[in-house]
Amino acid sequence: MNAAPANLRQLFLRPGELFVCCEPSLVTTLLGSCVAITMFSPGKHIGAICHALLPRPRRDEGNRLATAEGYKYVSLAVPAMLEILADHRVTRGELQVKLFGGSSVLATTAATDPDTGIGALNVLQAQRLLLESNLRIHSSHVGGSTGHKLLFNTTTGEVLIKHLSHHAKTKN
């Protein structure tokens, strides 16, 4: 990613948040088992990103979720992004979609089965929803055992990923 212009607005996306922007911005987020999905319209220069923590709500939560809380679920964040983009007259066919995160950052998950941990389930849910929405994933960087710092340029659709290293805790 090229160096961000000085006038580029910088935002930090927290877990459970969704951001759609028509003005140039650099969005940063930190991912472990969570997933981030970016959507970008090259023709309209509109970018969207979500940071989802879990694949879907529990069955007993039903439809009583507030919209803001719903963004923490992949199953609710993806349709919300598409709806907001449609309000901006962005069609699905013009979107460049990228998927990131879903690491097995907990030692117990990585040691047992990284394919059934929360990170893997988040990735599977995202892939399924994007496929059902007739969206092709242009690029992805998922899985692994470390977290990532992600920077998304809403003007160009570029995404930069930095691996976060493991640091062992020591007792004094």
C-alpha positions as CSV (number, residue, x, y, z in Angstrom):
1,M,0.0,0.0,0.0
2,N,1.3,3.4,-0.9
3,A,1.9,5.9,1.9
4,A,-1.4,7.4,3.0
5,P,-1.8,11.1,2.0
6,A,-1.7,13.5,4.9
7,N,-5.3,14.5,4.4
8,L,-6.6,10.9,4.5
9,R,-9.0,10.5,7.5
10,Q,-7.8,7.7,9.8
11,L,-10.3,5.5,11.8
12,F,-10.0,2.5,14.1
13,L,-12.6,-0.2,13.6
14,R,-13.5,-2.0,16.8
15,P,-14.9,-5.5,17.0
16,G,-18.6,-5.6,16.1
17,E,-18.4,-2.4,14.0
18,L,-19.2,-1.8,10.4
19,F,-18.0,1.2,8.3
20,V,-19.1,2.4,4.9
21,C,-17.4,5.4,3.5
22,C,-17.6,7.6,0.4
23,E,-14.8,9.9,1.4
24,P,-11.1,8.9,1.5
25,S,-10.2,7.1,4.7
26,L,-7.7,4.7,6.1
27,V,-9.4,2.2,8.4
28,T,-7.3,0.1,10.8
29,T,-8.4,-2.9,12.8
30,L,-6.8,-5.8,14.8
31,L,-7.9,-9.3,14.1
32,G,-7.4,-12.6,15.9
33,S,-10.2,-15.2,15.5
34,C,-12.5,-12.4,14.2
35,V,-12.9,-11.8,10.5
36,A,-12.9,-8.6,8.5
37,I,-14.6,-8.4,5.1
38,T,-13.9,-5.5,2.8
39,M,-16.0,-4.4,-0.1
40,F,-14.9,-1.8,-2.6
41,S,-16.5,-0.2,-5.7
42,P,-13.7,0.9,-8.0
43,G,-16.0,3.0,-10.1
44,K,-17.7,4.9,-7.2
45,H,-14.7,4.8,-4.8
46,I,-16.9,3.6,-2.0
47,G,-15.4,1.2,0.6
48,A,-17.0,-0.9,3.3
49,I,-15.5,-3.0,6.1
50,C,-16.9,-5.0,9.0
51,H,-15.1,-6.6,11.9
52,A,-17.2,-9.6,13.0
53,L,-16.5,-11.7,16.1
54,L,-18.8,-14.6,15.7
55,P,-20.4,-16.6,12.8
56,R,-24.1,-16.1,13.9
57,P,-26.2,-15.2,16.9
58,R,-27.5,-18.0,19.2
59,R,-30.9,-19.2,18.3
60,D,-32.5,-17.7,21.4
61,E,-31.3,-14.2,20.5
62,G,-33.6,-14.3,17.4
63,N,-34.4,-10.9,15.9
64,R,-34.2,-8.9,19.0
65,L,-30.7,-7.8,18.3
66,A,-30.0,-4.1,17.9
67,T,-28.5,-3.2,14.6
68,A,-25.2,-2.0,16.1
69,E,-24.9,-5.3,18.1
70,G,-25.7,-7.3,15.1
71,Y,-22.5,-6.3,13.3
72,K,-20.6,-8.5,15.6
73,Y,-22.1,-11.5,13.7
74,V,-20.9,-12.4,10.2
75,S,-24.4,-13.6,9.3
76,L,-25.8,-10.1,10.0
77,A,-22.9,-7.9,9.1
78,V,-22.6,-9.1,5.5
79,P,-26.3,-8.4,4.5
80,A,-26.1,-5.0,6.3
81,M,-23.0,-4.0,4.3
82,L,-24.8,-5.0,1.1
83,E,-27.9,-3.1,2.0
84,I,-26.0,0.1,2.8
85,L,-23.9,-0.2,-0.4
86,A,-27.2,-0.7,-2.4
87,D,-28.5,2.5,-0.8
88,H,-25.4,4.2,-2.4
89,R,-26.3,2.6,-5.7
90,V,-23.4,0.1,-5.7
91,T,-24.3,-3.1,-7.4
92,R,-22.9,-6.5,-6.3
93,G,-21.3,-7.0,-9.7
94,E,-19.0,-4.0,-9.3
95,L,-17.7,-5.0,-5.8
96,Q,-14.2,-6.3,-5.1
97,V,-14.5,-8.4,-1.9
98,K,-11.7,-9.4,0.4
99,L,-11.7,-11.6,3.5
100,F,-9.2,-11.6,6.4
101,G,-8.6,-13.0,9.8
102,G,-10.0,-16.2,11.4
103,S,-6.8,-17.2,13.1
104,S,-6.5,-19.8,15.8
105,V,-5.0,-17.5,18.4
106,L,-5.9,-19.5,21.5
107,A,-3.4,-22.2,22.3
108,T,-6.2,-24.7,23.1
109,T,-7.9,-24.3,19.8
110,A,-4.7,-24.5,17.8
111,A,-3.6,-27.6,19.7
112,T,-6.9,-29.5,19.3
113,D,-8.3,-28.7,15.9
114,P,-7.8,-25.4,14.1
115,D,-10.5,-26.3,11.6
116,T,-13.3,-26.2,14.2
117,G,-12.2,-23.2,16.3
118,I,-14.1,-19.9,16.3
119,G,-11.7,-18.4,13.7
120,A,-12.4,-21.3,11.2
121,L,-16.1,-21.1,11.8
122,N,-16.1,-17.3,11.2
123,V,-14.2,-17.9,7.9
124,L,-16.6,-20.6,6.8
125,Q,-19.7,-18.5,7.6
126,A,-18.2,-15.5,5.6
127,Q,-17.3,-17.7,2.6
128,R,-20.8,-19.3,2.6
129,L,-22.6,-15.9,2.8
130,L,-20.5,-14.3,0.1
131,L,-21.1,-17.3,-2.2
132,E,-24.8,-17.2,-1.5
133,S,-24.8,-13.4,-2.3
134,N,-23.2,-14.1,-5.6
135,L,-20.0,-12.3,-4.6
136,R,-16.5,-13.6,-5.5
137,I,-13.7,-13.2,-3.0
138,H,-11.0,-11.4,-4.9
139,S,-8.3,-12.1,-2.3
140,S,-8.1,-13.4,1.2
141,H,-5.7,-14.0,4.0
142,V,-7.3,-16.3,6.6
143,G,-6.3,-18.8,9.3
144,G,-2.9,-19.1,10.9
145,S,-2.0,-18.9,14.6
146,T,-1.2,-15.2,15.0
147,G,-3.3,-12.1,15.0
148,H,-3.1,-9.4,12.3
149,K,-3.3,-5.7,11.9
150,L,-5.3,-4.7,8.9
151,L,-5.2,-1.3,7.1
152,F,-8.0,-0.6,4.5
153,N,-7.8,2.3,2.1
154,T,-11.4,3.1,1.2
155,T,-10.3,5.2,-1.8
156,T,-8.3,2.5,-3.6
157,G,-9.6,-0.8,-2.0
158,E,-6.0,-1.7,-1.0
159,V,-5.5,-3.7,2.1
160,L,-2.2,-4.0,4.0
161,I,-1.8,-6.8,6.6
162,K,0.8,-7.0,9.2
163,H,1.4,-10.2,11.2
164,L,1.4,-9.7,15.0
165,S,4.0,-11.9,16.7
166,H,3.5,-14.1,19.7
167,H,5.1,-12.8,22.8
168,A,5.5,-15.3,25.6
169,K,4.5,-14.1,29.1
170,T,7.0,-14.6,31.8
171,K,6.4,-14.6,35.5
172,N,8.7,-12.4,37.6
